[in-house]
Amino acid sequence: MVVTLHRKFIALKHGELFVLDTQTEKPVIVCLHGRWGRGETWADLMRRYGDRYRVIAPDQRGHGLSSKPVARYTAEEMAEDVVELLDALGIETCVLIGHSMGAQNAAHVAALHPARVSKLVLLDKTPEGPIVRIDTLPQDLPAVDPLTVDWPLPFSDRSAARDFLRRELESELACEYFMNSLVETPNGYCMMFSAQAMAANIAYNIDWYNRLSEIASPTLLIRARDGDNMPDDVWEKTKRQLSNAMAREMPGTDHNVHLSDPERFYGFLDEFLDI
């Protein structure tokens, strides 16, 4: 079966989400990318599962081609975007997969709107963070992304961008992750995500272990075994907080656990979906 990824904008209260959608009449999987990412990072999964599922991958707010309002970009706000997206598409329930920031957002959808999530997949995201959220208004935060603030943006051309990202980042997968967000402008190649959105998402982030205990849906939890995001103490605490979890580990350090070893990852996902 040839799987086509249809591209469209979906209107929400805050603006629009750009969405990739296989648009088939099948059970639904929704995939949420990580910070700085795009729905495009799920293209291989969409093609792999498009014969069995309708697979949807939005650019989340502040990212890619979606709207970039000045906001706090909290997990609660971005979870509401997912619920609005499901409502707009007439979808009652879905398998929800999230990587990194997307995993945090997905967990909040499952905790706050349990009827909308039949199964949940959380990929390599620590629930740790500050206990108290800052009270600064988002419009008063410096619109400076801590990760990319010192990058030589805009890049003169794509080759210059790729050369820099290969030097700056820890893996070829991380390089490609950011290349997906590169866009040409008259001044050169810039990143599509909003610096204000990245700054706010980091600044307003808080500890969310409590949300894990509110999740009732079956959950697949995956970490990079030797990575920095979920060290052993965080991994064990996260597993204890989830009431119905299948935990699996990807070898190595690469944070992009769904891309680092696709066959192993899809094996875990098939095992979980077939339960």
Secondary structure, DSSP 8 states (H G I E B T S, - for coil): -----EEEEEE-SSSEEEEEE---SS-EEEEE--TT--GGGGHHHHHHHTTTSEEEEE--TTSTTS---SS---HHHHHHHHHHHHHHHT---EEEEEETHHHHHHHHHHHH-GGGEEEEEEES------SS-----GGGS----TTTTTS--SBSSHHHHHHHHHHHSSSHHHHHHHHTTEEEETTEEEESS-HHHHHHHHHT----HHHHTT--S-EEEEEETTSSSS-HHHHHHHHHH-SSEEEEEESSS-S-HHHHSHHHHHHHHHHHHT-
